[in-house]
Amino acid sequence: MIRRMQDLEHTTLIEPALAGRISGRPIPLGFRLMDTLPRLGGLMAWAQSSLLGRESTPDFARR
């Protein structure tokens, strides 16, 4: 799920910006909100890492 979100960010923001095609496109609502409310970006990063990124720890790493 995290990888899908990263791919979406890349295809909708980074790729067009590097190609010079972003000048007339509106910025997505989520990114505009994070620009006006900086703590929202931190909350989203926490949610990605804590809620979506849950993985079980391998046995060798628990020692």
C-alpha positions in Angstrom: 0.0 0.0 0.0 2.8 2.4 0.8 4.5 1.6 -2.5 1.3 2.3 -4.3 1.1 5.7 -2.6 4.7 6.5 -3.6 4.0 5.5 -7.2 1.0 7.7 -7.3 2.9 10.7 -5.9 5.6 10.1 -8.5 3.3 9.8 -11.5 1.1 12.8 -10.5 3.7 15.2 -9.2 7.3 14.4 -9.8 7.2 13.0 -13.3 5.2 15.9 -14.8 7.3 18.5 -12.9 10.6 17.0 -14.3 9.1 16.9 -17.8 7.9 20.6 -17.5 4.2 19.7 -17.8 3.0 20.8 -14.3 2.7 24.6 -15.0 -1.0 24.6 -15.7 -2.2 21.8 -13.6 -3.8 22.4 -10.2 -2.0 20.9 -7.2 -4.0 18.0 -5.6 -6.1 18.9 -2.5 -4.1 16.8 -0.1 -0.8 18.5 -1.0 -2.4 22.0 -0.8 -3.7 21.1 2.7 -0.2 19.9 3.8 1.2 23.2 2.5 -1.2 25.3 4.6 -1.1 23.0 7.6 2.5 21.7 8.0 1.6 19.4 10.9 -0.7 17.5 8.6 2.3 16.3 6.6 3.9 14.9 9.8 0.6 13.2 10.7 0.4 11.7 7.3 4.0 10.4 7.5 3.3 8.9 10.9 0.1 7.3 9.6 2.0 5.7 6.7 4.8 4.4 8.9 2.8 3.3 11.9 -0.6 2.2 10.6 0.1 1.1 7.0 3.7 -0.1 7.4 3.0 -2.7 10.1 5.2 -5.8 9.5 6.1 -8.6 11.6 9.7 -8.7 12.9 11.7 -11.7 11.7 12.9 -14.0 14.5 16.6 -13.2 13.9 15.9 -9.5 14.5 14.3 -10.1 17.9 17.5 -11.5 19.5 
